[in-house]
Amino acid sequence: MSSNEPLYRIQFVSNGERYELYVREVSQGSLFGFVEIGEFVWDTHTSLVLDPSHEKLKDEFADVERTYVPMHNVLRIDAVKKQGSAKITKLSDKVTALPSPIYTPKKD
């Protein structure tokens, strides 16, 4: 891994959970309304303690080269210098992700 390669932390909501992943590629993508992410970066655990949510993410995205996340589900994208741990966090019952239209025509 070169220090010149960009590293991104992306946070998005899916199925009532907040996903936090580290990737090398983020773009608008060719599908309108979707953010394309690829080249996933996973921790190489050197200790005996494993995070179950990290392992769940690795299993979920094991054979995925790139994924497309609806734009309205993305919470945040950060360019970071140092990789953290990927994780899934359960959202509160009071938090609901509602899709919103991307284009709303003006009413005359």
Secondary structure, 3 states (H helix, E strand, C coil): CCCCCCEEEEEEEECCEEEEEEEEEEECCCCCCEEEEEEECCCCCCCCCCCHHHHHHHHHCCCCCEEEEEHHHEEEEEEECCCCCCEEEECCCCCCCCCCCCCCCCCC
